[in-house]
Amino acid sequence: MERSSWSPVPLGPVVAGLLDGSLERLTPKVGQVAGAGFLFYPGKVNSLFGESGCGKTWTALVVAAMVLRSGGAVVYVDLEDDAAGVVGRLLDLGKE
């Protein structure tokens, strides 16, 4: 029988592997903030949440523009805006 992704995972071996270095700890490498490291994990689903008007969209767009400027690709999902709104803001940030 195939194991379900909802099956319990024993964490003892994971903790031991992270502590002894046999497992690599995932670290964020996208969206560098001066003096504070990085915000997002490459190749993973990353999201922002918070109160309306706190800067979630602009944070995501600034990081998206950084990735695009470096030649990378971005999948950007915004359930409250359309393509013209997203692209317009990227253009405001200097991404052509």
N, C-alpha and C positions, 0 to 999 in steps of 0.2 A: 504494500500500500504506500502511495506517495505521501510524504510528509506535508502537512498544511503549513502555510506561512503564518497561521494563527497558533501553531503548536508552541507550547512553552519551550523556552531556550534556557538550558542550564548556564548560569552566569559565572560559576566558579572557574571553568577553564578560560573564559574571556578575561576575567579579572587577572588570573595568573599570567595569561599571555601578554596582556598589556603591561603588567608589572615587570615581567622578565624580558620583555622586548621581542618575544617571538611573534607577537601580533603588533601591527603598526597602528598607532592611534591616528584617527582621521583628524586633520587640521584644516581650518579654513585657509584658502589661498586666493580668494577673489574679493575685490572691493577693499583695498588697503586704506586704512584711516591713519593719518599721520600720528604717530605716537601711541596707537592703540591696536595695531595688528590688522587682521583681515576680518571681514564680516561673513562671507559665504563659502560654502563647500562646492568645489567644482564637481560636475557630474551628479549632483544630488538635487532633490527638490528643496528649494529654499523659499521661505515666505516671510512676510512682514505682517504684523498685526498691531493694532493700537487704535486709539481714539481718532475720530475724524479730525483732519487738519494737523496731525502731529508730524507729517513729513514722510510717511511711508512711500508714497508714489515717487517723490523726488529722490529719496534715498535709492530706491530700486533703479530709477532712470539714470542717476549719476553713475552707479555701478555698471549698468548696462552700457552706457556710453564709454566707460573705461575699458570694458571688455572689447567692445567693437573697435575702439581706437587701436587696441593692441592686436587686431586681426582675428579675434575670437568671434564666436557665435553666441547668440542669446535667444532663448525661448522666453518670451515675455507674455504673461497671461494677466489681463486686467478685466475683471468682470463688470467694472463700472465705467470704462472709457472705451473709445473706439480707436481704430488705426490712426485717424487724423490727429486725435488728441495725443496719442503716444508718440507718433513720429514728430509732431509739432514741438513737443517738449524736448525730444532728442535733438532737434535742430536748434532749439534755444540753447542747448548745452554745447553746441558747436560740433555735433556729429553730422557729417554730410554724407 
